Amino acid sequence: MENKIRPKTPSDSRVESRYIVMPDHTNHYGTAFGGVIMSWIDTIAAMAAQRHCETEAVTLSVDRLTFITPINIGDHVLLRASVNYAGNTSMEVGVQVTKENPYRRESTRATTAYLTFVALDKNKNPTRVPPLQPETEDEIRRFKNAELRQKSLKELKKLIQK
């Protein structure tokens, strides 16, 4: 008899993290290095993926990363990650990065990213992930958008291999 995997909601694996941008996180312009932000994004996305599949999960790809506005020394950085879509052995994790000015209580979306992770079993082989069951309007919208991204990535891959 096949072992059914219990579906999970995006809120089951949602992760938030905060940082303060220090001088060693920045370039000579006083803004955060893209690589630092990318590292924070990959870390929090991995945590969300691992919470969803309850096993090791590794980054397969960064499918899209958009820097919207610079993040400055002293800004507080809020990262929010959740699983947007789950396939057979992989899942898309969306990360939203918001910068906050702690003195004026202003916040602005600074970066968005979509990453794909693969779940691994104890032998480091891809393993099934729980299906994703979005509940809220926002979760359903993100799920549908992720389905479109996955479909377009597959179509693009076919075109590029020709």
C-alpha positions in Angstrom: 0.0 0.0 0.0 1.4 3.4 -1.0 2.2 5.8 1.9 0.2 9.0 1.4 2.0 12.2 2.2 0.0 14.7 4.2 -0.5 18.0 2.3 1.0 21.1 3.9 0.0 24.8 3.7 2.4 27.6 3.0 2.0 28.8 6.6 3.3 25.4 7.8 6.8 26.3 6.5 6.8 30.1 6.5 10.0 31.6 7.9 11.0 35.1 8.9 14.4 36.5 9.7 15.8 39.9 10.5 19.3 41.5 10.0 20.8 44.9 10.5 23.1 46.0 7.7 26.5 46.6 9.1 29.5 48.2 7.3 31.0 44.7 6.5 27.8 43.9 4.6 28.2 46.9 2.2 30.2 48.1 -0.7 32.0 51.4 -1.1 28.7 53.1 -1.9 27.4 52.3 1.5 24.8 49.9 0.2 24.5 46.2 0.9 26.4 43.8 -1.4 24.1 41.9 -3.6 25.9 38.7 -2.6 25.2 39.3 1.1 21.5 39.7 0.3 21.6 36.6 -1.9 23.2 34.6 0.9 20.5 35.7 3.3 17.8 34.8 0.8 19.3 31.3 0.1 19.6 30.6 3.8 16.0 31.5 4.7 14.6 29.8 1.5 16.4 26.6 2.5 14.9 26.8 6.0 11.4 27.1 4.5 12.0 24.2 2.0 13.3 22.0 4.8 10.3 22.8 7.0 8.0 21.8 4.1 9.6 18.5 3.2 11.0 17.7 6.7 14.2 16.5 5.2 17.4 17.9 3.7 16.7 20.3 0.8 19.3 21.8 -1.5 19.2 24.7 -3.9 18.6 23.6 -7.4 18.3 27.1 -8.9 17.7 30.7 -8.3 15.0 31.2 -10.9 14.6 35.0 -10.5 16.2 37.6 -8.3 15.2 41.2 -8.6 16.9 44.0 -6.7 14.3 46.8 -6.5 15.9 49.4 -4.3 19.3 49.7 -2.5 19.6 48.7 1.2 21.8 51.0 3.2 24.1 50.7 6.2 21.9 50.8 9.4 18.7 49.6 7.6 16.9 46.7 9.2 16.2 43.9 6.7 13.2 41.7 7.1 13.2 38.5 5.0 10.0 36.4 4.6 10.1 33.0 2.8 7.4 30.5 2.1 6.8 27.6 -0.3 4.8 28.8 -3.2 4.6 25.5 -5.2 5.5 21.8 -4.7 6.1 19.3 -7.4 7.2 15.7 -7.0 10.7 16.2 -5.5 11.1 19.9 -5.8 9.5 23.1 -4.5 9.6 26.8 -5.4 10.2 29.1 -2.4 9.5 32.8 -2.7 11.4 35.3 -0.6 10.4 38.9 -0.1 13.1 41.3 1.3 11.9 44.5 3.0 14.2 47.2 4.2 13.1 49.2 7.2 14.4 52.6 8.4 14.3 52.1 12.2 14.2 55.8 12.9 11.3 56.8 10.6 9.5 53.5 10.7 9.4 53.4 6.9 9.5 50.1 5.1 10.1 49.4 1.4 10.2 46.2 -0.6 13.9 45.9 -1.6 14.3 42.5 -3.3 12.2 39.6 -4.4 13.5 36.1 -5.3 12.2 32.7 -6.4 14.3 29.6 -5.8 13.8 25.9 -6.5 14.9 23.3 -4.0 15.1 19.6 -4.2 14.3 17.4 -1.3 16.9 14.6 -0.5 16.5 11.4 1.4 19.1 10.0 3.8 21.1 8.6 0.7 21.2 12.1 -0.9 18.7 11.0 -3.6 15.7 13.1 -4.6 12.6 12.2 -2.6 8.9 13.1 -2.7 7.7 16.3 -1.1 4.3 16.9 0.5 1.8 18.5 -1.8 1.1 22.1 -1.2 -2.4 23.2 -0.2 -2.7 27.0 -0.4 -5.5 28.4 1.7 -5.6 32.2 1.5 -6.2 34.3 -1.5 -2.6 35.4 -1.5 -1.3 31.9 -1.2 -3.6 30.8 -4.1 -2.3 33.7 -6.2 1.3 32.8 -5.4 0.6 29.1 -6.2 -0.9 29.9 -9.6 1.9 32.3 -10.4 4.5 29.6 -9.5 2.7 27.1 -11.7 3.1 29.6 -14.6 6.8 30.1 -13.8 7.4 26.3 -13.7 5.6 25.8 -17.0 7.5 28.6 -18.7 10.8 27.4 -17.3 10.1 23.9 -18.8 9.1 25.4 -22.1 12.2 27.6 -22.2 14.4 24.6 -21.4 13.0 22.7 -24.3 13.7 25.6 -26.7 17.2 26.1 -25.4 18.2 22.5 -25.9 17.3 22.5 -29.6 
